[in-house]
Amino acid sequence: MMFSMFALWIIVFIGIFLRQRWVTPVVIVTLVWTLVLLRMHMTDPIPLNF
């Protein structure tokens, strides 16, 4: 799953470099997908109460 995030960001950077018009919606989708993946994977079972 994390590879999909990496692949989407590579596509975004290639689109920015080539100055394509489809970059804006792909960036929005990639940001949302990145936030979803981070939300799923950044769960910490250890409470950090000092």
N, CA, C, O and CB atoms as a CASP TS submission, in Angstrom:
PFRMAT TS
TARGET T0000
AUTHOR 0000-0000-0000
METHOD Language model
MODEL 1
PARENT N/A
ATOM      1  N   MET     1       0.819  -1.197   0.000  1.00  0.00           N
ATOM      2  CA  MET     1       0.000   0.000   0.000  1.00  0.00           C
ATOM      3  C   MET     1       0.861   1.259   0.000  1.00  0.00           C
ATOM      4  O   MET     1       0.547   2.240  -0.674  1.00  0.00           O
ATOM      5  CB  MET     1      -0.931   0.000   1.201  1.00  0.00           C
ATOM      6  N   MET     2       1.931   1.217   0.752  1.00  0.00           N
ATOM      7  CA  MET     2       2.780   2.400   0.789  1.00  0.00           C
ATOM      8  C   MET     2       3.438   2.634  -0.571  1.00  0.00           C
ATOM      9  O   MET     2       3.762   3.769  -0.919  1.00  0.00           O
ATOM     10  CB  MET     2       3.849   2.260   1.883  1.00  0.00           C
ATOM     11  N   PHE     3       3.635   1.556  -1.341  1.00  0.00           N
ATOM     12  CA  PHE     3       4.203   1.711  -2.680  1.00  0.00           C
ATOM     13  C   PHE     3       3.260   2.502  -3.575  1.00  0.00           C
ATOM     14  O   PHE     3       3.710   3.255  -4.439  1.00  0.00           O
ATOM     15  CB  PHE     3       4.499   0.339  -3.304  1.00  0.00           C
ATOM     16  N   SER     4       1.948   2.335  -3.375  1.00  0.00           N
ATOM     17  CA  SER     4       0.992   3.088  -4.189  1.00  0.00           C
ATOM     18  C   SER     4       1.131   4.580  -3.928  1.00  0.00           C
ATOM     19  O   SER     4       1.018   5.384  -4.853  1.00  0.00           O
ATOM     20  CB  SER     4      -0.448   2.630  -3.900  1.00  0.00           C
ATOM     21  N   MET     5       1.375   4.956  -2.674  1.00  0.00           N
ATOM     22  CA  MET     5       1.582   6.367  -2.359  1.00  0.00           C
ATOM     23  C   MET     5       2.854   6.874  -3.055  1.00  0.00           C
ATOM     24  O   MET     5       2.863   7.961  -3.632  1.00  0.00           O
ATOM     25  CB  MET     5       1.677   6.577  -0.819  1.00  0.00           C
ATOM     26  N   PHE     6       3.908   6.086  -2.993  1.00  0.00           N
ATOM     27  CA  PHE     6       5.167   6.454  -3.634  1.00  0.00           C
ATOM     28  C   PHE     6       4.981   6.605  -5.142  1.00  0.00           C
ATOM     29  O   PHE     6       5.483   7.558  -5.739  1.00  0.00           O
ATOM     30  CB  PHE     6       6.250   5.405  -3.333  1.00  0.00           C
ATOM     31  N   ALA     7       4.265   5.671  -5.755  1.00  0.00           N
ATOM     32  CA  ALA     7       4.047   5.719  -7.204  1.00  0.00           C
ATOM     33  C   ALA     7       3.219   6.942  -7.591  1.00  0.00           C
ATOM     34  O   ALA     7       3.504   7.589  -8.598  1.00  0.00           O
ATOM     35  CB  ALA     7       3.349   4.434  -7.686  1.00  0.00           C
ATOM     36  N   LEU     8       2.197   7.262  -6.800  1.00  0.00           N
ATOM     37  CA  LEU     8       1.385   8.442  -7.102  1.00  0.00           C
ATOM     38  C   LEU     8       2.216   9.719  -7.026  1.00  0.00           C
ATOM     39  O   LEU     8       2.065  10.604  -7.868  1.00  0.00           O
ATOM     40  CB  LEU     8       0.196   8.532  -6.139  1.00  0.00           C
ATOM     41  N   TRP     9       3.098   9.823  -6.023  1.00  0.00           N
ATOM     42  CA  TRP     9       3.926  11.022  -5.921  1.00  0.00           C
ATOM     43  C   TRP     9       4.919  11.119  -7.074  1.00  0.00           C
ATOM     44  O   TRP     9       5.225  12.219  -7.534  1.00  0.00           O
ATOM     45  CB  TRP     9       4.671  11.035  -4.592  1.00  0.00           C
ATOM     46  N   ILE    10       5.427   9.976  -7.546  1.00  0.00           N
ATOM     47  CA  ILE    10       6.316   9.989  -8.714  1.00  0.00           C
ATOM     48  C   ILE    10       5.561  10.520  -9.939  1.00  0.00           C
ATOM     49  O   ILE    10       6.096  11.325 -10.701  1.00  0.00           O
ATOM     50  CB  ILE    10       6.877   8.561  -8.996  1.00  0.00           C
ATOM     51  N   ILE    11       4.311  10.063 -10.123  1.00  0.00           N
ATOM     52  CA  ILE    11       3.486  10.534 -11.236  1.00  0.00           C
ATOM     53  C   ILE    11       3.247  12.040 -11.128  1.00  0.00           C
ATOM     54  O   ILE    11       3.284  12.758 -12.127  1.00  0.00           O
ATOM     55  CB  ILE    11       2.141   9.780 -11.268  1.00  0.00           C
ATOM     56  N   VAL    12       2.997  12.512  -9.891  1.00  0.00           N
ATOM     57  CA  VAL    12       2.780  13.950  -9.683  1.00  0.00           C
ATOM     58  C   VAL    12       4.023  14.742 -10.077  1.00  0.00           C
ATOM     59  O   VAL    12       3.917  15.748 -10.779  1.00  0.00           O
ATOM     60  CB  VAL    12       2.410  14.239  -8.210  1.00  0.00           C
ATOM     61  N   PHE    13       5.194  14.304  -9.636  1.00  0.00           N
ATOM     62  CA  PHE    13       6.416  15.052  -9.943  1.00  0.00           C
ATOM     63  C   PHE    13       6.739  15.018 -11.431  1.00  0.00           C
ATOM     64  O   PHE    13       7.241  16.000 -11.978  1.00  0.00           O
ATOM     65  CB  PHE    13       7.590  14.493  -9.149  1.00  0.00           C
ATOM     66  N   ILE    14       6.456  13.896 -12.093  1.00  0.00           N
ATOM     67  CA  ILE    14       6.655  13.844 -13.541  1.00  0.00           C
ATOM     68  C   ILE    14       5.694  14.812 -14.229  1.00  0.00           C
ATOM     69  O   ILE    14       6.084  15.515 -15.161  1.00  0.00           O
ATOM     70  CB  ILE    14       6.450  12.398 -14.075  1.00  0.00           C
ATOM     71  N   GLY    15       4.443  14.851 -13.775  1.00  0.00           N
ATOM     72  CA  GLY    15       3.468  15.773 -14.354  1.00  0.00           C
ATOM     73  C   GLY    15       3.855  17.224 -14.148  1.00  0.00           C
ATOM     74  O   GLY    15       3.677  18.048 -15.045  1.00  0.00           O
ATOM     75  N   ILE    16       4.388  17.549 -12.964  1.00  0.00           N
ATOM     76  CA  ILE    16       4.841  18.923 -12.714  1.00  0.00           C
ATOM     77  C   ILE    16       6.013  19.264 -13.637  1.00  0.00           C
ATOM     78  O   ILE    16       6.072  20.351 -14.212  1.00  0.00           O
ATOM     79  CB  ILE    16       5.254  19.106 -11.224  1.00  0.00           C
ATOM     80  N   PHE    17       6.932  18.326 -13.767  1.00  0.00           N
ATOM     81  CA  PHE    17       8.107  18.556 -14.613  1.00  0.00           C
ATOM     82  C   PHE    17       7.702  18.762 -16.070  1.00  0.00           C
ATOM     83  O   PHE    17       8.296  19.586 -16.765  1.00  0.00           O
ATOM     84  CB  PHE    17       9.087  17.379 -14.502  1.00  0.00           C
ATOM     85  N   LEU    18       6.689  18.017 -16.542  1.00  0.00           N
ATOM     86  CA  LEU    18       6.239  18.130 -17.928  1.00  0.00           C
ATOM     87  C   LEU    18       5.169  19.195 -18.126  1.00  0.00           C
ATOM     88  O   LEU    18       4.691  19.393 -19.243  1.00  0.00           O
ATOM     89  CB  LEU    18       5.717  16.806 -18.399  1.00  0.00           C
ATOM     90  N   ARG    19       4.786  19.886 -17.044  1.00  0.00           N
ATOM     91  CA  ARG    19       3.789  20.964 -17.077  1.00  0.00           C
ATOM     92  C   ARG    19       2.464  20.503 -17.692  1.00  0.00           C
ATOM     93  O   ARG    19       1.945  21.110 -18.629  1.00  0.00           O
ATOM     94  CB  ARG    19       4.335  22.157 -17.863  1.00  0.00           C
ATOM     95  N   GLN    20       1.935  19.410 -17.134  1.00  0.00           N
ATOM     96  CA  GLN    20       0.667  18.864 -17.619  1.00  0.00           C
ATOM     97  C   GLN    20      -0.508  19.490 -16.879  1.00  0.00           C
ATOM     98  O   GLN    20      -0.361  19.971 -15.756  1.00  0.00           O
ATOM     99  CB  GLN    20       0.640  17.336 -17.458  1.00  0.00           C
ATOM    100  N   ARG    21      -1.676  19.479 -17.518  1.00  0.00           N
ATOM    101  CA  ARG    21      -2.863  20.093 -16.912  1.00  0.00           C
ATOM    102  C   ARG    21      -3.538  19.165 -15.917  1.00  0.00           C
ATOM    103  O   ARG    21      -4.292  19.637 -15.065  1.00  0.00           O
ATOM    104  CB  ARG    21      -3.856  20.494 -17.988  1.00  0.00           C
ATOM    105  N   TRP    22      -3.295  17.857 -15.994  1.00  0.00           N
ATOM    106  CA  TRP    22      -3.966  16.906 -15.119  1.00  0.00           C
ATOM    107  C   TRP    22      -3.299  16.793 -13.753  1.00  0.00           C
ATOM    108  O   TRP    22      -3.712  15.968 -12.938  1.00  0.00           O
ATOM    109  CB  TRP    22      -4.009  15.554 -15.774  1.00  0.00           C
ATOM    110  N   VAL    23      -2.293  17.591 -13.491  1.00  0.00           N
ATOM    111  CA  VAL    23      -1.542  17.473 -12.241  1.00  0.00           C
ATOM    112  C   VAL    23      -2.392  17.853 -11.028  1.00  0.00           C
ATOM    113  O   VAL    23      -2.310  17.189  -9.994  1.00  0.00           O
ATOM    114  CB  VAL    23      -0.295  18.350 -12.295  1.00  0.00           C
ATOM    115  N   THR    24      -3.198  18.897 -11.131  1.00  0.00           N
ATOM    116  CA  THR    24      -3.956  19.386  -9.970  1.00  0.00           C
ATOM    117  C   THR    24      -4.898  18.334  -9.387  1.00  0.00           C
ATOM    118  O   THR    24      -4.851  18.114  -8.177  1.00  0.00           O
ATOM    119  CB  THR    24      -4.756  20.612 -10.359  1.00  0.00           C
ATOM    120  N   PRO    25      -5.750  17.671 -10.171  1.00  0.00           N
ATOM    121  CA  PRO    25      -6.599  16.639  -9.555  1.00  0.00           C
ATOM    122  C   PRO    25      -5.807  15.448  -9.029  1.00  0.00           C
ATOM    123  O   PRO    25      -6.190  14.832  -8.035  1.00  0.00           O
ATOM    124  CB  PRO    25      -7.622  16.153 -10.555  1.00  0.00           C
ATOM    125  N   VAL    26      -4.701  15.123  -9.697  1.00  0.00           N
ATOM    126  CA  VAL    26      -3.884  14.001  -9.227  1.00  0.00           C
ATOM    127  C   VAL    26      -3.222  14.354  -7.897  1.00  0.00           C
ATOM    128  O   VAL    26      -3.093  13.496  -7.023  1.00  0.00           O
ATOM    129  CB  VAL    26      -2.811  13.626 -10.280  1.00  0.00           C
ATOM    130  N   VAL    27      -2.802  15.612  -7.735  1.00  0.00           N
ATOM    131  CA  VAL    27      -2.219  16.057  -6.468  1.00  0.00           C
ATOM    132  C   VAL    27      -3.246  15.945  -5.342  1.00  0.00           C
ATOM    133  O   VAL    27      -2.916  15.492  -4.246  1.00  0.00           O
ATOM    134  CB  VAL    27      -1.706  17.512  -6.584  1.00  0.00           C
ATOM    135  N   ILE    28      -4.475  16.349  -5.602  1.00  0.00           N
ATOM    136  CA  ILE    28      -5.519  16.277  -4.572  1.00  0.00           C
ATOM    137  C   ILE    28      -5.777  14.826  -4.175  1.00  0.00           C
ATOM    138  O   ILE    28      -5.871  14.510  -2.989  1.00  0.00           O
ATOM    139  CB  ILE    28      -6.828  16.935  -5.072  1.00  0.00           C
ATOM    140  N   VAL    29      -5.891  13.948  -5.169  1.00  0.00           N
ATOM    141  CA  VAL    29      -6.106  12.526  -4.882  1.00  0.00           C
ATOM    142  C   VAL    29      -4.918  11.947  -4.115  1.00  0.00           C
ATOM    143  O   VAL    29      -5.100  11.169  -3.179  1.00  0.00           O
ATOM    144  CB  VAL    29      -6.333  11.737  -6.190  1.00  0.00           C
ATOM    145  N   THR    30      -3.712  12.322  -4.510  1.00  0.00           N
ATOM    146  CA  THR    30      -2.513  11.808  -3.851  1.00  0.00           C
ATOM    147  C   THR    30      -2.421  12.297  -2.410  1.00  0.00           C
ATOM    148  O   THR    30      -2.045  11.530  -1.524  1.00  0.00           O
ATOM    149  CB  THR    30      -1.262  12.224  -4.626  1.00  0.00           C
ATOM    150  N   LEU    31      -2.756  13.555  -2.162  1.00  0.00           N
ATOM    151  CA  LEU    31      -2.740  14.068  -0.791  1.00  0.00           C
ATOM    152  C   LEU    31      -3.755  13.336   0.081  1.00  0.00           C
ATOM    153  O   LEU    31      -3.455  12.969   1.217  1.00  0.00           O
ATOM    154  CB  LEU    31      -3.028  15.575  -0.781  1.00  0.00           C
ATOM    155  N   VAL    32      -4.950  13.126  -0.452  1.00  0.00           N
ATOM    156  CA  VAL    32      -5.969  12.411   0.319  1.00  0.00           C
ATOM    157  C   VAL    32      -5.515  10.980   0.597  1.00  0.00           C
ATOM    158  O   VAL    32      -5.659  10.491   1.718  1.00  0.00           O
ATOM    159  CB  VAL    32      -7.320  12.409  -0.431  1.00  0.00           C
ATOM    160  N   TRP    33      -4.969  10.305  -0.417  1.00  0.00           N
ATOM    161  CA  TRP    33      -4.502   8.925  -0.240  1.00  0.00           C
ATOM    162  C   TRP    33      -3.353   8.867   0.772  1.00  0.00           C
ATOM    163  O   TRP    33      -3.287   7.938   1.577  1.00  0.00           O
ATOM    164  CB  TRP    33      -4.050   8.330  -1.594  1.00  0.00           C
ATOM    165  N   THR    34      -2.452   9.847   0.736  1.00  0.00           N
ATOM    166  CA  THR    34      -1.353   9.891   1.702  1.00  0.00           C
ATOM    167  C   THR    34      -1.892  10.054   3.122  1.00  0.00           C
ATOM    168  O   THR    34      -1.431   9.379   4.043  1.00  0.00           O
ATOM    169  CB  THR    34      -0.382  11.042   1.365  1.00  0.00           C
ATOM    170  N   LEU    35      -2.864  10.946   3.301  1.00  0.00           N
ATOM    171  CA  LEU    35      -3.446  11.133   4.636  1.00  0.00           C
ATOM    172  C   LEU    35      -4.165   9.878   5.120  1.00  0.00           C
ATOM    173  O   LEU    35      -4.092   9.534   6.300  1.00  0.00           O
ATOM    174  CB  LEU    35      -4.418  12.313   4.628  1.00  0.00           C
ATOM    175  N   VAL    36      -4.855   9.195   4.214  1.00  0.00           N
ATOM    176  CA  VAL    36      -5.534   7.943   4.588  1.00  0.00           C
ATOM    177  C   VAL    36      -4.513   6.897   5.025  1.00  0.00           C
ATOM    178  O   VAL    36      -4.691   6.246   6.054  1.00  0.00           O
ATOM    179  CB  VAL    36      -6.381   7.401   3.406  1.00  0.00           C
ATOM    180  N   LEU    37      -3.455   6.737   4.252  1.00  0.00           N
ATOM    181  CA  LEU    37      -2.437   5.737   4.603  1.00  0.00           C
ATOM    182  C   LEU    37      -1.733   6.088   5.910  1.00  0.00           C
ATOM    183  O   LEU    37      -1.473   5.209   6.732  1.00  0.00           O
ATOM    184  CB  LEU    37      -1.407   5.610   3.478  1.00  0.00           C
ATOM    185  N   LEU    38      -1.424   7.369   6.104  1.00  0.00           N
ATOM    186  CA  LEU    38      -0.774   7.759   7.358  1.00  0.00           C
ATOM    187  C   LEU    38      -1.700   7.538   8.540  1.00  0.00           C
ATOM    188  O   LEU    38      -1.253   7.113   9.605  1.00  0.00           O
ATOM    189  CB  LEU    38      -0.334   9.223   7.304  1.00  0.00           C
ATOM    190  N   ARG    39      -2.978   7.821   8.367  1.00  0.00           N
ATOM    191  CA  ARG    39      -3.947   7.618   9.448  1.00  0.00           C
ATOM    192  C   ARG    39      -4.039   6.127   9.806  1.00  0.00           C
ATOM    193  O   ARG    39      -4.160   5.767  10.976  1.00  0.00           O
ATOM    194  CB  ARG    39      -5.343   8.165   9.038  1.00  0.00           C
ATOM    195  N   MET    40      -3.979   5.270   8.778  1.00  0.00           N
ATOM    196  CA  MET    40      -4.081   3.828   9.028  1.00  0.00           C
ATOM    197  C   MET    40      -2.815   3.266   9.667  1.00  0.00           C
ATOM    198  O   MET    40      -2.891   2.380  10.517  1.00  0.00           O
ATOM    199  CB  MET    40      -4.370   3.089   7.727  1.00  0.00           C
ATOM    200  N   HIS    41      -1.655   3.773   9.265  1.00  0.00           N
ATOM    201  CA  HIS    41      -0.393   3.177   9.698  1.00  0.00           C
ATOM    202  C   HIS    41       0.227   3.849  10.915  1.00  0.00           C
ATOM    203  O   HIS    41       1.133   3.283  11.526  1.00  0.00           O
ATOM    204  CB  HIS    41       0.581   3.214   8.577  1.00  0.00           C
ATOM    205  N   MET    42      -0.231   5.029  11.281  1.00  0.00           N
ATOM    206  CA  MET    42       0.389   5.740  12.389  1.00  0.00           C
ATOM    207  C   MET    42      -0.371   5.524  13.700  1.00  0.00           C
ATOM    208  O   MET    42      -0.567   6.463  14.471  1.00  0.00           O
ATOM    209  CB  MET    42       0.468   7.224  12.073  1.00  0.00           C
ATOM    210  N   THR    43      -0.783   4.320  13.940  1.00  0.00           N
ATOM    211  CA  THR    43      -1.431   4.002  15.209  1.00  0.00           C
ATOM    212  C   THR    43      -0.358   3.508  16.168  1.00  0.00           C
ATOM    213  O   THR    43       0.457   2.655  15.816  1.00  0.00           O
ATOM    214  CB  THR    43      -2.567   2.934  15.025  1.00  0.00           C
ATOM    215  N   ASP    44      -0.363   4.034  17.351  1.00  0.00           N
ATOM    216  CA  ASP    44       0.654   3.684  18.334  1.00  0.00           C
ATOM    217  C   ASP    44      -0.027   3.015  19.522  1.00  0.00           C
ATOM    218  O   ASP    44      -0.768   3.671  20.255  1.00  0.00           O
ATOM    219  CB  ASP    44       1.459   4.940  18.785  1.00  0.00           C
ATOM    220  N   PRO    45       0.212   1.722  19.725  1.00  0.00           N
ATOM    221  CA  PRO    45      -0.416   1.040  20.862  1.00  0.00           C
ATOM    222  C   PRO    45       0.197   1.432  22.212  1.00  0.00           C
ATOM    223  O   PRO    45      -0.378   1.150  23.264  1.00  0.00           O
ATOM    224  CB  PRO    45      -0.309  -0.459  20.677  1.00  0.00           C
ATOM    225  N   ILE    46       1.356   2.076  22.177  1.00  0.00           N
ATOM    226  CA  ILE    46       2.038   2.451  23.413  1.00  0.00           C
ATOM    227  C   ILE    46       1.636   3.881  23.754  1.00  0.00           C
ATOM    228  O   ILE    46       1.947   4.790  22.985  1.00  0.00           O
ATOM    229  CB  ILE    46       3.598   2.317  23.274  1.00  0.00           C
ATOM    230  N   PRO    47       0.960   4.117  24.872  1.00  0.00           N
ATOM    231  CA  PRO    47       0.622   5.506  25.244  1.00  0.00           C
ATOM    232  C   PRO    47       1.877   6.284  25.624  1.00  0.00           C
ATOM    233  O   PRO    47       2.734   5.782  26.351  1.00  0.00           O
ATOM    234  CB  PRO    47      -0.387   5.528  26.419  1.00  0.00           C
ATOM    235  N   LEU    48       1.973   7.479  25.138  1.00  0.00           N
ATOM    236  CA  LEU    48       3.159   8.299  25.410  1.00  0.00           C
ATOM    237  C   LEU    48       2.817   9.356  26.435  1.00  0.00           C
ATOM    238  O   LEU    48       2.929  10.551  26.162  1.00  0.00           O
ATOM    239  CB  LEU    48       3.695   8.956  24.116  1.00  0.00           C
ATOM    240  N   ASN    49       2.400   8.924  27.618  1.00  0.00           N
ATOM    241  CA  ASN    49       2.105   9.838  28.715  1.00  0.00           C
ATOM    242  C   ASN    49       3.320   9.944  29.614  1.00  0.00           C
ATOM    243  O   ASN    49       3.729   8.971  30.248  1.00  0.00           O
ATOM    244  CB  ASN    49       0.869   9.370  29.517  1.00  0.00           C
ATOM    245  N   PHE    50       3.890  11.136  29.659  1.00  0.00           N
ATOM    246  CA  PHE    50       5.087  11.314  30.495  1.00  0.00           C
ATOM    247  C   PHE    50       4.722  11.882  31.830  1.00  0.00           C
ATOM    248  O   PHE    50       5.596  12.100  32.668  1.00  0.00           O
ATOM    249  CB  PHE    50       6.103  12.217  29.814  1.00  0.00           C
TER
END
